[in-house]
Amino acid sequence: MCISLPDLHALLDRARAREVMIACAESCTGGMVAAALTDLPGSSAIFDRGFVTYTNAAKIDLLGVSPDTLTAHGAVSEQVALEMARGALARSGAQIAVSITGIAGPGGSEHKPEGRVCFGLATASGITTQTQEFGALGRDKVRRAARDFALGLIFEAIT
């Protein structure tokens, strides 16, 4: 499910009504989820913080991603997305944390093609992960699609 940007007001209202704070851990989107949320007036009531962890070292230092996980699975993996979401939740005052790691392009490989993005969603009740194959849409479109998908995950998690 993708959420269109005009629906962000509904996300804000829903999170505010349920007194839910949000955190995000972003790699390939470079802070686009945090920017979308903080573009809204009143977002300080629902947005705690964002981590832009573009390098593996940043993922390790700021989010506690295991170097062994990065070595075994690579940065673009559900395993790393899980650890990123877990780390963002643990290192924030949020009740929901979303993570994004992917290959926006150009490029990629046979095993990890352009447009592959892995997401994590952490709450007190657990962590889920999933991978979306957006395809070789071009860097800008992959990043926007990943941002919108992550916002949709947050929206659905606020129940």
Backbone hydrogen bonds, N-H to C=O, Kabsch-Sander energy under -0.5 kcal/mol:
donor,donor_aa,acceptor,acceptor_aa,energy
3,I,148,D,-1.2
7,D,4,S,-1.5
8,L,5,L,-1.9
9,H,6,P,-1.0
10,A,7,D,-0.5
11,L,7,D,-1.7
12,L,8,L,-2.7
13,D,9,H,-2.5
14,R,10,A,-2.6
15,A,11,L,-2.8
16,R,12,L,-2.6
17,A,13,D,-2.5
18,R,14,R,-1.6
19,E,16,R,-1.1
20,V,15,A,-2.5
22,I,46,I,-2.5
23,A,96,I,-2.2
24,C,49,R,-1.6
25,A,98,V,-2.7
26,E,51,F,-3.4
27,S,100,I,-1.3
30,G,27,S,-1.6
32,M,29,T,-1.3
35,A,31,G,-2.6
36,A,32,M,-2.3
37,L,33,V,-2.4
38,T,34,A,-2.6
39,D,35,A,-1.0
40,L,37,L,-1.2
43,S,40,L,-1.8
45,A,42,G,-1.7
46,I,43,S,-1.9
47,F,43,S,-2.3
48,D,22,I,-3.0
48,D,46,I,-0.6
49,R,22,I,-0.9
51,F,24,C,-2.9
52,V,50,G,-0.5
53,T,26,E,-2.8
53,T,51,F,-0.8
54,Y,52,V,-0.6
59,K,55,T,-2.0
60,I,56,N,-2.3
61,D,57,A,-3.1
62,L,58,A,-2.8
63,L,58,A,-0.7
63,L,59,K,-1.1
64,G,60,I,-1.2
65,V,59,K,-2.0
70,L,66,S,-2.0
71,T,67,P,-2.4
72,A,68,D,-2.6
73,H,69,T,-2.5
74,G,69,T,-0.6
74,G,70,L,-1.8
77,S,75,A,-1.3
81,A,77,S,-2.3
82,L,78,E,-2.5
83,E,79,Q,-1.9
84,M,80,V,-2.6
85,A,81,A,-2.4
86,R,82,L,-2.7
87,G,83,E,-2.4
88,A,84,M,-2.4
89,L,85,A,-2.3
90,A,86,R,-2.4
91,R,87,G,-1.8
92,S,89,L,-1.1
95,Q,21,M,-2.2
96,I,21,M,-1.6
97,A,122,A,-2.3
98,V,23,A,-1.9
99,S,120,G,-2.6
100,I,25,A,-2.1
101,T,118,C,-2.2
103,I,116,R,-2.5
104,A,102,G,-0.6
109,S,112,K,-2.1
114,E,107,G,-0.6
115,G,103,I,-3.4
116,R,113,P,-1.8
117,V,115,G,-0.5
117,V,132,Q,-2.6
118,C,101,T,-3.3
119,F,130,Q,-3.1
120,G,99,S,-1.7
121,L,128,T,-2.4
122,A,97,A,-3.1
123,T,126,G,-2.5
124,A,95,Q,-0.5
126,G,123,T,-1.4
128,T,121,L,-2.2
130,Q,119,F,-1.9
132,Q,117,V,-3.0
134,F,115,G,-2.9
134,F,132,Q,-0.8
137,L,135,G,-2.2
142,V,138,G,-2.4
143,R,139,R,-2.4
144,R,140,D,-2.2
145,A,141,K,-2.5
146,A,142,V,-2.5
147,R,143,R,-2.4
148,D,144,R,-2.7
149,F,145,A,-2.4
150,A,146,A,-2.5
151,L,147,R,-2.3
152,G,148,D,-2.0
153,L,149,F,-2.1
154,I,150,A,-2.2
155,F,151,L,-2.5
156,E,152,G,-2.4
157,A,153,L,-1.7
158,I,154,I,-1.3
158,I,155,F,-0.5
159,T,157,A,-1.5
